[in-house]
């Protein structure tokens, strides 16, 4: 079993698919929906971008089913782990360009931006430039901002599981270093 494959699987399914990022995005969109900046508006914003063909597109994470689209109501963001991960950068831009100028929900804005910071680091782990300490620090900053914005109401077991990812990454790096040393 390859350590990095296990870590990638855990990240995609604990952070993205039904996990921390997915939950945070859904809660944030629900807050914004009351002010006319929810899922329908984010969906329109997501359509403005050219999505790389090599990655899953985040274009339709706020689209909903055919039935949901017929009802003038925001739907909870939904998609595959890859689609949700791909959407992170565009959601950050939406928050910075559309939401922040309104002054709405500053604590929730801070939390979603810190959540996307973690998402960015997780997507860069494979490069070797992200250390376990960097990831643990970013997660701690996000969780602190999350608690300020939402309290403890949204926490699910996947929030806890993510706390193990930096140690898994550290173990994976140790295993990789041993393999390199053995080949030398």
Helices and strands as residue ranges (DSSP letters): H 3-11, I 12-16, H 20-33, H 39-46, H 66-70, H 81-94, I 95-99, G 100-102, H 106-124, G 125-127, H 132-150, H 157-162, H 165-183
